[in-house]
């Protein structure tokens, strides 16, 4: 993905969250969490490759690949709000 594609995806995410009633401070915070969790997952996957004994920090249920593509719409929103964020807190 190039810069323009990333910019377009982020803008689309902001548009969706704004349309859902969030203010900029809220959706910037949520986008920051999303980006962090994705990048952290990528880093952990790399650690597992270079060190087979590496142990993932997050419980399996809360690791990026186990929820990011599994849920959509209201189900994703509920999982993030009711389970993921409390787990991370």
N, C-alpha and C positions, 0 to 999 in steps of 0.2 A: 504494500500500500504506500503510495507516495503522499507527500504533504497535502496536496489539494484534496485527495480522497479522504485523508484523515480529518482535514478541516471540514469537509462536507458532512462526514458522519457525525462529528461533534456538534455541528450546527443543527443537524437533524435531531439529535438527541436533545439539545437545548430546546428546540421548537416543540418537541413532544412533551417535555416536562413543563414548559411554560404553558402549553395548552391544557395541561392537567392541573394547572393552578399554582405551580411552584413559582417562587420568586427567584431572581438570579442567585442570591446567596445560597438558597437551598439546592438548586440544581448544580451549581458549581461544586458544592460539597459532595453531592451524590456522584457526579462525574469523577471527582478526585478519588473517591473510594473505588469506583469501578476500574479506573485506570490502574490504581495501586494494586488491587486484587489480581488483575490480569497480568501485570508485570511481575508481581511477586510469584504467581504461579509459574510463569515462564522461567524465572530465576530458579525456583525449586526444581523444576523439571531438568534444568541444566545441571544442578547440583547432583541430582540422582544419577545422571549419566556419568559424571566424572567421579562420583563416589557412590557406589552401589549400596553402601551402608547408611547413606543419608536418610534421615527420618523426617517426613513432612511435618511441618509445624501445626497446620490446621487439621482438625478431624476430617476424615474422608468426606463426610456429607457437605462440608463447607468449602472444600477445594473447588476452584473455578470450574474445571471440566465437569464436575458433578452437579452443577446447578445452572450454569450460564446458558447451556443449550437445551437443558431438560425442561425448563419452565418458560412460559411466555405470558404476556398480558397480566391479568389480575393475579394469576397463580405466582408469577415471578415477583410481582410487587409484594404480595403477601409473604412469600418466603423471605425476601430481603428485609422487609420491615419487622416481621414477627420472629424470625429465627436468626438470620445472618447477622444483622446489626446488633441484636442483643448478645450473640455469641462473641462478636468482636469487641464488645464493650467490656 
